[in-house]
Amino acid sequence: MLERVTISYRGASYELGGGRDYFAIWAAGAPRSQPLERWPRTPEGWSAAWSRFTSVEAPGTITPAGGESAGAFSLRGALGARSSARSGAAGARAGAANARTGAVLAAALLAVGAALGIAGLFPVYLDGASLAQQPAQLVPHVIYLAVWTASAALILLGGTRLRVGALLAAGMSIVTFGFFLADAGTPIAGGAHLMGAGLALWLVCWLACAAGSALAFRIRTGGGALARPRAADLGPALMLVLGALGAAVAFAPSWDSYVLRTAAGATQAITAGNAFANPAPVIAGNVAVMAGLVAVVVGAALWRPGRQGAMLLAGAVIPMAAQAISALVQVGEATSPSLFGISPAEATQSGLTISNGLTPVFWVYCAFVLALAVSFAWMLVAPRPAVPGYQPAATAVVAAPVGAGGPETDGPGAEPAAPEDILGPA
């Protein structure tokens, strides 16, 4: 049986068109039964297909495909047109129902994770203190909860917003994996007695949110995919990756600076917070943060459409910015002399005082994170190639066997399914 396949645009290496309920990209001259990629026949699907096509095709080679004669259709295809249309519509409804179910489940996992995180703010987290008792630690965790909650809301809204929420949550989950691994590394290296119920709840929180973001990411609604950047985008993509590498490198050295002063006026400067001056499990977590940041930013640079890539980038930038905010909050807190192995009584007796500060490396880190944030804004507002309306009435029409690579569609003379309220005539 043959189906109607229309080719709307051609380039040097690829062709863009679609069937009755899908859009697709083919290699130039390839059999119509073997599309390279497919998207649902929706406005979002057409936008995603066009973005993908313009990202992989050589610039300047894309032209409308018109003026060619229609291919032949089998008699069986013509006789089965109405049945095919009904089957396609039923399949579309089933697919939409499955996507909605998946979206609800993904949002529920994120909501459960957020609830566990809120509950984990109050019990002991590490070393006998809760997150609620430590403002410098509380702030980033509250930011994580806010992002995961916002992602759950976007996923429930569906369509392109589902994709945006999934990318935002995925970026956040990948980068924060390293932070929670580093936190868990303390009791792993020093003993289970160091771990509180708060940390246990937050580890389960991360698992639930990561599972929810992964489930939402697998839902294809809203399109978007990794693609080779166009020549015009190579420079910005390279700068974005270099910014991520710079932030990752600046994350490792010591940020915290302390000056100890005695009553006699003697001073001693001490730095702390080096990512590699820790037990091995904590170091592994810090390395995972740096690797996760670079991986997510590279994915964001390659993601098309770019505005969706910006949300993946945001998921990586927000937790790194939260660490900078945490460091600034910590500067305003009093530092206990026990951090340096001195009891409070001994410090009082000797007139010892401690003042907090931040090292130059911290400000270098902030500069790189700010550069990534600026890149996020640029990706949101940068002009994109216009997405033309899908008008295959003036395009090439060919025949392809149904069952080899696409859903059944109509034969000649059959009316397309609701063309006017989707994307124009089909």
C-alpha positions as a LaTeX table, in Angstrom:
\begin{tabular}{lrrr}
\hline
Residue & $x$ (\AA) & $y$ (\AA) & $z$ (\AA) \\
\hline
Met1 & 0.00 & 0.00 & 0.00 \\
Leu2 & 1.24 & 3.52 & $-0.82$ \\
Glu3 & 0.85 & 6.67 & 1.24 \\
Arg4 & 0.93 & 10.30 & 0.26 \\
Val5 & 4.23 & 11.96 & 1.20 \\
Thr6 & 4.79 & 15.64 & 0.39 \\
Ile7 & 8.18 & 17.32 & 0.09 \\
Ser8 & 7.97 & 21.03 & 0.92 \\
Tyr9 & 11.62 & 22.13 & 1.04 \\
Arg10 & 14.85 & 20.78 & $-0.37$ \\
Gly11 & 18.47 & 21.44 & 0.42 \\
Ala12 & 21.81 & 20.09 & $-0.70$ \\
Ser13 & 21.62 & 17.00 & 1.51 \\
Tyr14 & 18.15 & 16.79 & 3.06 \\
Glu15 & 14.45 & 17.23 & 2.27 \\
Leu16 & 11.64 & 18.38 & 4.54 \\
Gly17 & 8.03 & 17.35 & 4.19 \\
Gly18 & 5.47 & 15.09 & 5.75 \\
Gly19 & 2.67 & 12.58 & 5.60 \\
Arg20 & $-0.89$ & 12.71 & 6.84 \\
Asp21 & $-0.11$ & 12.97 & 10.57 \\
Tyr22 & 3.61 & 13.59 & 10.77 \\
Phe23 & 6.44 & 15.79 & 9.50 \\
Ala24 & 9.78 & 14.28 & 8.58 \\
Ile25 & 13.26 & 14.87 & 7.22 \\
Trp26 & 14.73 & 12.58 & 4.59 \\
Ala27 & 18.21 & 12.33 & 3.15 \\
Ala28 & 18.09 & 13.69 & $-0.40$ \\
Gly29 & 17.10 & 10.92 & $-2.77$ \\
Ala30 & 16.42 & 8.41 & 0.02 \\
Pro31 & 13.30 & 6.19 & $-0.05$ \\
Arg32 & 10.27 & 7.95 & 1.41 \\
Ser33 & 9.67 & 4.97 & 3.64 \\
Gln34 & 12.89 & 5.74 & 5.57 \\
Pro35 & 12.71 & 9.22 & 7.15 \\
Leu36 & 15.68 & 10.23 & 9.27 \\
Glu37 & 13.52 & 11.94 & 11.90 \\
Arg38 & 9.80 & 12.39 & 12.49 \\
Trp39 & 7.59 & 14.83 & 14.41 \\
Pro40 & 3.82 & 14.89 & 15.06 \\
Arg41 & 1.71 & 16.92 & 12.64 \\
Thr42 & 1.12 & 19.85 & 14.99 \\
Pro43 & 2.26 & 23.48 & 15.00 \\
Glu44 & 4.94 & 22.54 & 17.51 \\
Gly45 & 5.98 & 19.58 & 15.37 \\
Trp46 & 6.35 & 21.75 & 12.27 \\
Ser47 & 8.38 & 24.34 & 14.20 \\
Ala48 & 10.67 & 21.62 & 15.57 \\
Ala49 & 11.03 & 19.99 & 12.13 \\
Trp50 & 11.88 & 23.31 & 10.48 \\
Ser51 & 14.41 & 24.18 & 13.20 \\
Arg52 & 16.05 & 20.80 & 12.82 \\
Phe53 & 16.09 & 21.06 & 9.02 \\
Thr54 & 17.69 & 24.51 & 9.03 \\
Ser55 & 20.28 & 23.35 & 11.57 \\
Val56 & 21.51 & 20.35 & 9.57 \\
Glu57 & 21.14 & 21.70 & 6.02 \\
Ala58 & 23.81 & 23.84 & 4.40 \\
Pro59 & 22.89 & 27.55 & 4.60 \\
Gly60 & 21.64 & 29.05 & 1.35 \\
Thr61 & 20.69 & 25.74 & $-0.24$ \\
Ile62 & 17.11 & 25.51 & 1.07 \\
Thr63 & 14.49 & 26.09 & $-1.61$ \\
Pro64 & 10.77 & 25.31 & $-1.88$ \\
Ala65 & 10.06 & 22.08 & $-3.74$ \\
Gly66 & 7.42 & 22.90 & $-6.34$ \\
Gly67 & 6.30 & 22.17 & $-9.86$ \\
Glu68 & 6.66 & 18.38 & $-9.79$ \\
Ser69 & 3.96 & 15.93 & $-10.68$ \\
Ala70 & 2.21 & 13.72 & $-8.19$ \\
Gly71 & 3.24 & 10.12 & $-7.83$ \\
Ala72 & 0.93 & 7.17 & $-8.32$ \\
Phe73 & $-1.17$ & 5.69 & $-5.57$ \\
Ser74 & $-2.40$ & 2.16 & $-5.36$ \\
Leu75 & $-6.07$ & 1.28 & $-5.72$ \\
Arg76 & $-5.94$ & $-0.27$ & $-2.29$ \\
Gly77 & $-4.65$ & 3.02 & $-0.91$ \\
Ala78 & $-7.55$ & 4.91 & $-2.44$ \\
Leu79 & $-10.14$ & 2.43 & $-1.21$ \\
Gly80 & $-8.63$ & 2.41 & 2.27 \\
Ala81 & $-8.32$ & 6.18 & 2.62 \\
Arg82 & $-11.20$ & 6.71 & 5.00 \\
Ser83 & $-10.17$ & 3.75 & 7.16 \\
Ser84 & $-6.61$ & 5.07 & 7.22 \\
Ala85 & $-7.77$ & 8.51 & 8.29 \\
Arg86 & $-9.80$ & 7.04 & 11.12 \\
Ser87 & $-6.86$ & 4.87 & 12.20 \\
Gly88 & $-4.52$ & 7.85 & 12.09 \\
Ala89 & $-6.87$ & 9.98 & 14.16 \\
Ala90 & $-7.29$ & 7.20 & 16.70 \\
Gly91 & $-3.53$ & 6.76 & 16.89 \\
Ala92 & $-3.06$ & 10.49 & 17.39 \\
Arg93 & $-5.60$ & 10.51 & 20.21 \\
Ala94 & $-3.92$ & 7.53 & 21.84 \\
Gly95 & $-0.52$ & 9.18 & 21.52 \\
Ala96 & $-1.84$ & 12.40 & 23.04 \\
Ala97 & $-3.40$ & 10.45 & 25.92 \\
Asn98 & $-0.13$ & 8.62 & 26.58 \\
Ala99 & 1.80 & 11.90 & 26.50 \\
Arg100 & $-0.65$ & 13.46 & 28.94 \\
Thr101 & $-0.39$ & 10.49 & 31.29 \\
Gly102 & 3.39 & 10.67 & 31.14 \\
Ala103 & 3.33 & 14.40 & 31.80 \\
Val104 & 1.09 & 13.99 & 34.86 \\
Leu105 & 3.33 & 11.23 & 36.23 \\
Ala106 & 6.48 & 13.27 & 35.62 \\
Ala107 & 4.97 & 16.32 & 37.34 \\
Ala108 & 3.82 & 14.13 & 40.23 \\
Leu109 & 7.35 & 12.79 & 40.73 \\
Leu110 & 8.73 & 16.32 & 40.77 \\
Ala111 & 6.03 & 17.39 & 43.23 \\
Val112 & 6.78 & 14.45 & 45.52 \\
Gly113 & 10.47 & 15.27 & 45.33 \\
Ala114 & 9.79 & 18.91 & 46.24 \\
Ala115 & 7.65 & 17.83 & 49.19 \\
Leu116 & 10.43 & 15.57 & 50.45 \\
Gly117 & 12.90 & 18.40 & 50.05 \\
Ile118 & 10.75 & 20.74 & 52.12 \\
Ala119 & 10.47 & 18.08 & 54.82 \\
Gly120 & 14.26 & 17.64 & 54.69 \\
Leu121 & 14.95 & 21.27 & 55.56 \\
Phe122 & 14.26 & 20.77 & 59.27 \\
Pro123 & 15.82 & 17.48 & 60.53 \\
Val124 & 19.57 & 17.15 & 60.99 \\
Tyr125 & 21.36 & 17.24 & 57.64 \\
Leu126 & 25.06 & 16.86 & 58.42 \\
Asp127 & 27.20 & 17.18 & 61.56 \\
Gly128 & 24.23 & 17.69 & 63.88 \\
Ala129 & 22.78 & 20.77 & 62.13 \\
Ser130 & 19.75 & 21.14 & 59.88 \\
Leu131 & 19.60 & 23.15 & 56.69 \\
Ala132 & 17.14 & 25.54 & 58.34 \\
Gln133 & 19.81 & 26.37 & 60.93 \\
Gln134 & 22.39 & 27.23 & 58.26 \\
Pro135 & 21.32 & 30.11 & 55.99 \\
Ala136 & 24.26 & 29.59 & 53.65 \\
Gln137 & 23.11 & 26.02 & 53.04 \\
Leu138 & 19.39 & 26.77 & 53.15 \\
Val139 & 19.43 & 29.27 & 50.29 \\
Pro140 & 20.68 & 26.96 & 47.49 \\
His141 & 18.39 & 24.14 & 48.55 \\
Val142 & 15.36 & 26.44 & 48.48 \\
Ile143 & 16.41 & 27.54 & 44.98 \\
Tyr144 & 16.55 & 23.91 & 43.85 \\
Leu145 & 13.03 & 23.36 & 45.18 \\
Ala146 & 11.72 & 26.46 & 43.41 \\
Val147 & 13.14 & 25.35 & 40.04 \\
Trp148 & 11.84 & 21.79 & 40.32 \\
Thr149 & 8.40 & 23.09 & 41.33 \\
Ala150 & 8.30 & 25.52 & 38.40 \\
Ser151 & 9.35 & 22.68 & 36.09 \\
Ala152 & 6.47 & 20.53 & 37.34 \\
Ala153 & 4.01 & 23.34 & 36.56 \\
Leu154 & 5.41 & 23.79 & 33.04 \\
Ile155 & 5.25 & 20.06 & 32.37 \\
Leu156 & 1.57 & 19.97 & 33.36 \\
Leu157 & 0.81 & 22.79 & 30.93 \\
Gly158 & 1.89 & 20.55 & 28.04 \\
Gly159 & 3.02 & 21.35 & 24.50 \\
Thr160 & 6.24 & 23.31 & 24.13 \\
Arg161 & 6.01 & 24.29 & 27.81 \\
Leu162 & 6.26 & 20.61 & 28.71 \\
Arg163 & 9.54 & 20.46 & 26.79 \\
Val164 & 10.78 & 23.63 & 28.45 \\
Gly165 & 9.97 & 22.26 & 31.92 \\
Ala166 & 11.63 & 18.94 & 31.14 \\
Leu167 & 14.84 & 20.61 & 29.94 \\
Leu168 & 14.95 & 22.97 & 32.92 \\
Ala169 & 14.47 & 20.11 & 35.40 \\
Ala170 & 16.94 & 17.88 & 33.57 \\
Gly171 & 19.70 & 20.49 & 33.64 \\
Met172 & 19.09 & 21.10 & 37.33 \\
Ser173 & 19.08 & 17.38 & 38.16 \\
Ile174 & 22.30 & 16.65 & 36.29 \\
Val175 & 24.30 & 19.42 & 37.95 \\
Thr176 & 22.88 & 18.95 & 41.47 \\
Phe177 & 23.73 & 15.23 & 41.33 \\
Gly178 & 27.33 & 16.19 & 42.11 \\
Phe179 & 26.33 & 18.43 & 45.02 \\
Phe180 & 24.32 & 15.70 & 46.70 \\
Leu181 & 27.01 & 13.12 & 45.99 \\
Ala182 & 29.52 & 15.41 & 47.72 \\
Asp183 & 27.17 & 15.80 & 50.70 \\
Ala184 & 26.69 & 12.04 & 50.91 \\
Gly185 & 30.47 & 11.65 & 50.65 \\
Thr186 & 30.92 & 13.08 & 54.15 \\
Pro187 & 29.15 & 10.21 & 55.97 \\
Ile188 & 30.55 & 7.73 & 53.45 \\
Ala189 & 34.07 & 8.75 & 54.42 \\
Gly190 & 33.54 & 9.69 & 58.08 \\
Gly191 & 30.85 & 7.33 & 59.23 \\
Ala192 & 27.07 & 6.99 & 59.12 \\
His193 & 26.73 & 8.89 & 62.42 \\
Leu194 & 27.43 & 12.11 & 60.50 \\
Met195 & 24.34 & 11.66 & 58.33 \\
Gly196 & 21.00 & 13.00 & 59.46 \\
Ala197 & 17.44 & 12.35 & 58.34 \\
Gly198 & 17.49 & 15.62 & 56.43 \\
Leu199 & 20.21 & 14.39 & 54.08 \\
Ala200 & 18.38 & 11.09 & 53.57 \\
Leu201 & 15.20 & 12.95 & 52.62 \\
Trp202 & 17.09 & 15.18 & 50.20 \\
Leu203 & 18.75 & 12.23 & 48.50 \\
Val204 & 15.31 & 10.69 & 47.89 \\
Cys205 & 14.11 & 14.15 & 46.79 \\
Trp206 & 16.82 & 14.30 & 44.14 \\
Leu207 & 16.02 & 10.77 & 42.94 \\
Ala208 & 12.32 & 11.61 & 42.54 \\
Cys209 & 13.02 & 14.88 & 40.73 \\
Ala210 & 15.62 & 13.29 & 38.46 \\
Ala211 & 13.19 & 10.49 & 37.59 \\
Gly212 & 10.44 & 13.02 & 36.88 \\
Ser213 & 12.67 & 15.13 & 34.63 \\
Ala214 & 13.87 & 12.03 & 32.76 \\
Leu215 & 10.30 & 10.85 & 32.20 \\
Ala216 & 9.22 & 14.28 & 30.95 \\
Phe217 & 12.27 & 14.48 & 28.69 \\
Arg218 & 11.24 & 11.25 & 26.95 \\
Ile219 & 7.88 & 12.74 & 25.94 \\
Arg220 & 8.34 & 14.05 & 22.42 \\
Thr221 & 5.68 & 16.77 & 22.61 \\
Gly222 & 7.14 & 20.15 & 21.70 \\
Gly223 & 9.98 & 18.79 & 19.54 \\
Gly224 & 13.60 & 19.79 & 19.90 \\
Ala225 & 16.78 & 17.74 & 19.58 \\
Leu226 & 20.55 & 17.92 & 19.50 \\
Ala227 & 21.82 & 19.13 & 16.15 \\
Arg228 & 25.04 & 20.24 & 14.53 \\
Pro229 & 25.25 & 24.04 & 14.84 \\
Arg230 & 25.11 & 26.16 & 11.72 \\
Ala231 & 28.22 & 28.07 & 10.70 \\
Ala232 & 26.77 & 31.31 & 12.08 \\
Asp233 & 26.22 & 29.67 & 15.48 \\
Leu234 & 29.67 & 28.11 & 15.87 \\
Gly235 & 31.21 & 31.19 & 17.50 \\
Pro236 & 28.51 & 31.66 & 20.16 \\
Ala237 & 28.44 & 27.91 & 20.84 \\
Leu238 & 32.21 & 27.86 & 21.34 \\
Met239 & 32.06 & 30.85 & 23.68 \\
Leu240 & 29.32 & 29.15 & 25.66 \\
Val241 & 31.41 & 26.01 & 26.12 \\
Leu242 & 34.47 & 28.04 & 27.10 \\
Gly243 & 32.37 & 29.84 & 29.71 \\
Ala244 & 31.33 & 26.49 & 31.17 \\
Leu245 & 34.93 & 25.28 & 31.28 \\
Gly246 & 35.99 & 28.50 & 33.00 \\
Ala247 & 33.24 & 28.20 & 35.61 \\
Ala248 & 34.12 & 24.54 & 36.21 \\
Val249 & 37.82 & 25.34 & 36.71 \\
Ala250 & 37.07 & 28.30 & 39.01 \\
Phe251 & 34.71 & 26.12 & 41.06 \\
Ala252 & 37.57 & 23.96 & 42.36 \\
Pro253 & 39.95 & 26.35 & 44.24 \\
Ser254 & 39.28 & 27.82 & 47.67 \\
Trp255 & 36.66 & 30.57 & 47.83 \\
Asp256 & 36.55 & 31.25 & 51.57 \\
Ser257 & 39.11 & 33.57 & 53.11 \\
Tyr258 & 39.55 & 34.04 & 56.87 \\
Val259 & 41.78 & 36.44 & 58.79 \\
Leu260 & 42.59 & 35.50 & 62.38 \\
Arg261 & 43.58 & 38.39 & 64.64 \\
Thr262 & 44.93 & 38.18 & 68.18 \\
Ala263 & 44.64 & 40.80 & 70.89 \\
Ala264 & 48.29 & 41.67 & 70.28 \\
Gly265 & 47.52 & 42.58 & 66.67 \\
Ala266 & 49.06 & 39.53 & 65.01 \\
Thr267 & 47.15 & 38.23 & 61.99 \\
Gln268 & 47.03 & 35.04 & 59.99 \\
Ala269 & 45.19 & 34.54 & 56.70 \\
Ile270 & 43.63 & 31.18 & 55.95 \\
Thr271 & 41.70 & 29.94 & 52.92 \\
Ala272 & 39.24 & 27.05 & 52.82 \\
Gly273 & 36.88 & 25.29 & 50.45 \\
Asn274 & 39.23 & 23.71 & 47.94 \\
Ala275 & 37.22 & 21.04 & 46.12 \\
Phe276 & 40.14 & 18.63 & 46.21 \\
Ala277 & 41.05 & 19.09 & 49.89 \\
Asn278 & 38.39 & 16.59 & 50.97 \\
Pro279 & 37.90 & 12.84 & 51.37 \\
Ala280 & 37.73 & 10.90 & 48.11 \\
Pro281 & 33.90 & 10.53 & 48.02 \\
Val282 & 33.48 & 14.30 & 48.43 \\
Ile283 & 36.04 & 14.95 & 45.72 \\
Ala284 & 34.10 & 12.60 & 43.43 \\
Gly285 & 30.98 & 14.68 & 44.00 \\
Asn286 & 32.79 & 17.94 & 43.24 \\
Val287 & 34.22 & 16.46 & 40.04 \\
Ala288 & 30.71 & 15.32 & 39.08 \\
Val289 & 29.49 & 18.92 & 39.51 \\
Met290 & 32.15 & 20.24 & 37.15 \\
Ala291 & 31.63 & 17.47 & 34.59 \\
Gly292 & 27.85 & 17.82 & 34.77 \\
Leu293 & 28.03 & 21.58 & 34.23 \\
Val294 & 30.17 & 21.24 & 31.11 \\
Ala295 & 28.06 & 18.39 & 29.71 \\
Val296 & 24.78 & 20.28 & 30.15 \\
Val297 & 26.17 & 23.49 & 28.65 \\
Val298 & 27.51 & 21.59 & 25.63 \\
Gly299 & 24.06 & 20.03 & 25.22 \\
Ala300 & 22.45 & 23.48 & 25.46 \\
Ala301 & 24.81 & 24.86 & 22.81 \\
Leu302 & 23.85 & 22.05 & 20.42 \\
Trp303 & 20.12 & 21.98 & 21.17 \\
Arg304 & 17.68 & 23.15 & 18.52 \\
Pro305 & 15.54 & 25.17 & 18.70 \\
Gly306 & 17.87 & 27.49 & 20.57 \\
Arg307 & 15.21 & 28.85 & 22.90 \\
Gln308 & 14.72 & 25.36 & 24.29 \\
Gly309 & 18.48 & 25.01 & 24.62 \\
Ala310 & 18.39 & 28.19 & 26.71 \\
Met311 & 16.18 & 26.43 & 29.26 \\
Leu312 & 18.60 & 23.50 & 29.47 \\
Leu313 & 21.35 & 26.06 & 30.06 \\
Ala314 & 19.27 & 27.72 & 32.77 \\
Gly315 & 18.97 & 24.38 & 34.55 \\
Ala316 & 22.77 & 24.28 & 34.80 \\
Val317 & 23.41 & 27.96 & 35.56 \\
Ile318 & 20.88 & 28.32 & 38.38 \\
Pro319 & 22.49 & 25.81 & 40.81 \\
Met320 & 25.94 & 27.23 & 40.08 \\
Ala321 & 24.66 & 30.75 & 40.76 \\
Ala322 & 23.06 & 29.40 & 43.95 \\
Gln323 & 26.52 & 28.34 & 45.13 \\
Ala324 & 27.80 & 31.88 & 44.61 \\
Ile325 & 24.85 & 33.26 & 46.58 \\
Ser326 & 25.56 & 30.74 & 49.34 \\
Ala327 & 29.17 & 31.93 & 49.57 \\
Leu328 & 28.03 & 35.56 & 49.84 \\
Val329 & 25.57 & 34.67 & 52.60 \\
Gln330 & 28.30 & 32.81 & 54.47 \\
Val331 & 30.52 & 35.91 & 54.46 \\
Gly332 & 27.94 & 37.68 & 56.61 \\
Glu333 & 27.82 & 34.89 & 59.19 \\
Ala334 & 30.00 & 34.59 & 62.26 \\
Thr335 & 32.71 & 31.95 & 61.96 \\
Ser336 & 33.29 & 29.64 & 64.87 \\
Pro337 & 36.94 & 29.25 & 65.96 \\
Ser338 & 36.28 & 25.50 & 66.13 \\
Leu339 & 36.61 & 25.54 & 62.33 \\
Phe340 & 40.33 & 25.96 & 62.97 \\
Gly341 & 40.57 & 23.56 & 65.89 \\
Ile342 & 40.30 & 26.28 & 68.55 \\
Ser343 & 37.64 & 26.13 & 71.23 \\
Pro344 & 35.47 & 29.20 & 71.84 \\
Ala345 & 36.87 & 29.46 & 75.37 \\
Glu346 & 40.45 & 29.52 & 74.10 \\
Ala347 & 39.54 & 32.11 & 71.47 \\
Thr348 & 37.96 & 34.36 & 74.09 \\
Gln349 & 40.92 & 33.96 & 76.43 \\
Ser350 & 43.46 & 34.91 & 73.77 \\
Gly351 & 41.30 & 37.68 & 72.29 \\
Leu352 & 41.14 & 35.94 & 68.94 \\
Thr353 & 38.73 & 37.30 & 66.32 \\
Ile354 & 37.91 & 35.96 & 62.86 \\
Ser355 & 36.81 & 38.02 & 59.85 \\
Asn356 & 35.41 & 36.45 & 56.70 \\
Gly357 & 36.12 & 37.25 & 53.06 \\
Leu358 & 36.26 & 35.75 & 49.60 \\
Thr359 & 39.25 & 34.95 & 47.44 \\
Pro360 & 39.84 & 36.47 & 43.97 \\
Val361 & 39.03 & 33.10 & 42.43 \\
Phe362 & 35.47 & 33.41 & 43.68 \\
Trp363 & 34.99 & 36.62 & 41.70 \\
Val364 & 36.47 & 34.96 & 38.62 \\
Tyr365 & 33.91 & 32.19 & 39.08 \\
Cys366 & 31.12 & 34.78 & 39.37 \\
Ala367 & 32.28 & 36.38 & 36.12 \\
Phe368 & 32.03 & 33.08 & 34.26 \\
Val369 & 28.61 & 32.30 & 35.74 \\
Leu370 & 27.45 & 35.79 & 34.75 \\
Ala371 & 28.71 & 35.17 & 31.22 \\
Leu372 & 26.64 & 31.97 & 31.09 \\
Ala373 & 23.60 & 33.89 & 32.33 \\
Val374 & 24.11 & 36.49 & 29.59 \\
Ser375 & 24.37 & 33.66 & 27.07 \\
Phe376 & 21.04 & 32.34 & 28.34 \\
Ala377 & 19.43 & 35.73 & 27.73 \\
Trp378 & 20.98 & 35.95 & 24.26 \\
Met379 & 19.68 & 32.51 & 23.32 \\
Leu380 & 16.17 & 33.58 & 24.30 \\
Val381 & 16.13 & 36.77 & 22.24 \\
Ala382 & 18.46 & 35.94 & 19.34 \\
Pro383 & 16.67 & 36.00 & 15.97 \\
Arg384 & 15.88 & 32.59 & 14.49 \\
Pro385 & 15.20 & 31.59 & 10.89 \\
Ala386 & 11.56 & 32.26 & 10.11 \\
Val387 & 9.37 & 29.18 & 10.19 \\
Pro388 & 7.34 & 29.22 & 6.98 \\
Gly389 & 3.80 & 28.04 & 6.94 \\
Tyr390 & 3.39 & 24.45 & 5.83 \\
Gln391 & 1.85 & 24.71 & 2.35 \\
Pro392 & 2.54 & 21.55 & 0.41 \\
Ala393 & $-0.20$ & 22.26 & $-2.12$ \\
Ala394 & 2.56 & 23.63 & $-4.39$ \\
Thr395 & 5.13 & 21.01 & $-3.45$ \\
Ala396 & 6.24 & 17.69 & $-4.80$ \\
Val397 & 4.01 & 14.75 & $-3.96$ \\
Val398 & 5.43 & 11.26 & $-4.02$ \\
Ala399 & 4.28 & 7.82 & $-3.01$ \\
Ala400 & 5.76 & 5.64 & $-0.31$ \\
Pro401 & 4.76 & 2.19 & 0.94 \\
Val402 & 2.84 & 2.23 & 4.18 \\
Gly403 & 4.20 & 0.06 & 6.96 \\
Ala404 & 7.83 & 0.42 & 6.02 \\
Gly405 & 8.41 & 3.67 & 7.84 \\
Gly406 & 5.29 & 5.68 & 8.56 \\
Pro407 & 1.62 & 5.58 & 9.48 \\
Glu408 & $-1.06$ & 4.88 & 6.89 \\
Thr409 & $-2.47$ & 7.92 & 5.13 \\
Asp410 & $-4.98$ & 8.74 & 2.48 \\
Gly411 & $-5.05$ & 8.04 & $-1.24$ \\
Pro412 & $-5.88$ & 10.58 & $-3.95$ \\
Gly413 & $-9.09$ & 12.49 & $-3.52$ \\
Ala414 & $-9.33$ & 11.96 & 0.25 \\
Glu415 & $-9.62$ & 15.05 & 2.43 \\
Pro416 & $-6.69$ & 15.69 & 4.80 \\
Ala417 & $-7.47$ & 15.66 & 8.51 \\
Ala418 & $-8.47$ & 19.17 & 9.70 \\
Pro419 & $-5.83$ & 20.96 & 7.62 \\
Glu420 & $-7.14$ & 24.48 & 7.98 \\
Asp421 & $-7.01$ & 24.56 & 11.74 \\
Ile422 & $-3.60$ & 22.94 & 12.00 \\
Leu423 & $-1.09$ & 24.39 & 9.60 \\
Gly424 & $-2.82$ & 25.34 & 6.40 \\
Pro425 & $-3.63$ & 23.12 & 3.45 \\
Ala426 & $-2.02$ & 19.72 & 3.40 \\
\hline
\end{tabular}
